[in-house]
Amino acid sequence: MPRHHEPAAPGPPVVELLVLPYASAAGRSLLHVLIEELRRGTWSRFQAAVAFAKASGNFPDLVDALHAFAEAGGRVELTFGADTFSGETKGSDLEAVEELVESLDGLPSAAVHLYHEKGRTFHPKVYLFSNEVEQTALLIVGSSNWSEGGLVTNVEANVLIRLDLTDAAHRKVFDDAQRCFTEYWKELP
């Protein structure tokens, strides 16, 4: 007599649409996702390229999760737009960036970059978790800045894409995102 096997518990969806604040009302915001992924213990690197960092986005649980991730040897690379620092009207809050730098100070696996290019606004909102040994990544692309509004309360839309880096198409997406971080989204000389 054949044995009945229970289906495996479903894992996270390969592609997920996270629309705030509606998902937040159900207890799932981008803030929750970032903290959960940083604490999951499966990633070796977290990168973010975000137009605007605001002090309101430095939630204590998020900053603590970033610090713990880097302290455990995870690589953290954050790039924020620095247009405000150049006298223009939009960009990151210096206080927000300073708080993150202080939190990650002394951790050799962490770096915070500021991006400014004259005549062009730095406007991406890309978050990337990866573990190349495990050949997996989580790419989050959407409209959420590093702020309370962007992470929790504003009307924002983000797509979460779980990548299997053994798949050629997934690997290309990952490599393209990685190239942006390594070639473009660091401070300019």
N, C-alpha and C positions, 0 to 999 in steps of 0.2 A: 504494500500500500504506500503510495507516494506521500511523503511528508509535506505538510503545508508550511511554507516559509513566510514569515512576515516580511513585507517589503521593508527595505532599509529606510530609516528615517530620512526624509528629504533634507538635503543640504541647502545652503543658501542659494537663491536663484542665480543663474549665470548673469542675467541682466535684470536690474531692478530700477524702477522709477521712484524716486523719493521726492514728493512734493510737499513743501512746507507752506503753511503751518499745519496743514491737514494731517500729515504723518505725525507731527509733534503732538497733536491732540491725542493720538493713539499711543503716545509714549516712545515714538521713534523719530528722532530728529538727526540732522547731520552731526550735531554735537555728540549724540549718543553713539552713532556709528563710529566716529573718530575715536572716542574713548574706548569703545568695545574692541575695535581693531588694534589699537595700541596695546591694550592689555591682553589680547588673545594669546600671545606667546608664539605665534606662527610666522610673524614677519621679521625680516632682518633689516629692512629699510623703510623709512617713511619720508616722502618728499611732498612738498606743497609749493605751488606757485599761485599766489593769490594777490589780486589787485590791491585790496585794502585790508590792513590789519587795524582793528580798533581795540581799545582797552576792554570794551564790553565782550570781546571774543575770547579773552584770556580767562575763561572759566577756571576756577581752581582745580576742578577734577581733570580738565583737559591739560592744563599746564603740568599737573602732577603726573598724569599718564605719559606725557611727552618726556618729562624728566626721567621717570622710571624706565621707559623704553630705552632712552639713550644711556642711562646708567647701567643697564643690563647688556650694553654693547650694540644695541640697535642703532643704525645710522639714521640721523635726522637731518634733513636739509630743507630749510624753509626760505622761500624767496617772496618778498613783499614789494609792492610798488612804493616808490619813494618820492612821488611827485610833490607831496606837501613839503618835503624837506627842501625842494628847489624853489619854493615860493609860489608854486602853482596852487590852484584851489582844491585839488582833490588828491587823495593818496592816503597813506597810512598815518596813524598817530605815532609820533616818536615814543611816547610813553608805552604804548603797546609793544613795540619792537624792543625797547629797552628791558621791559619785564621778561620777555622771552629770552633775550640774550643773557640776562642775569640768572634765569632759571637753568639755562643750559651751560653756563659758564663752568669751565674746567672739565667738561665732558668732551674728550677728543673726537667722539663719533657724532658730534652735533655742530651744525653751522647755520647761521642766519645770514641771508643775503638781502641786500636792498637793490632794487632795479630802478634805474631812471635812464631814459633815453630822450634827449631833447626833441621836442616836436611830436612825440608819440606817447600815448598813455599805455601803461602796463595794465592789462585788464583781464588776464586769465583767472580761472578758478578751477585748478586742477589739483587733485590729491591722489597720491600714488603710494600704495603699500606693495612691497615685493619681498620675495624670498627666492632667489635664483637657484639655490641648492634644491629647494622643493619644486622649482619650476612653476611657481604660481604668483599671481599678482592681483591686486584689486585697484582698478582705475575709477576714480570718481571725477566726473566732469559736469559742471553745471553753472549755476548763477550765484552760488553762496560765497560771499566774502568771509573773512575771519572776523566776525562781529556777532553780537547777540542776535541781531536781525538776520544775518546771513546763515547762521548755524541753527537758529531755533524759530524766530518769530515772524520774519518777513514771508511774503509769498515768493518762494524760490523753487526751482526745479533742478534736480541733480540725477544723473544716471550713474548707477553703480554697475561696473562691468567686471566680473570675475574672469581672469585670464588664465588659461592653461598654456604655459610657455612652451610646452612640447608641441602645440599646434602651430603650424607655420603662420596662419593668419593672425592668431592671438599674439604670437611672438613679434610680428611686424608692428602691430599696434603698440605693444610694450616698448619695442626698440625706438619707434618714432617718438613716443612720450619721453623716453629716457634721453634721447638726443636733444630734445628741447631743454630739459633740465641741465644737461652737461655742456651744451654748446651756446645756449642763449640765456637761460634764466638764472644767471648769477650776476653779481655786480660787474659793471663794465670797467675796464681799466681807465 
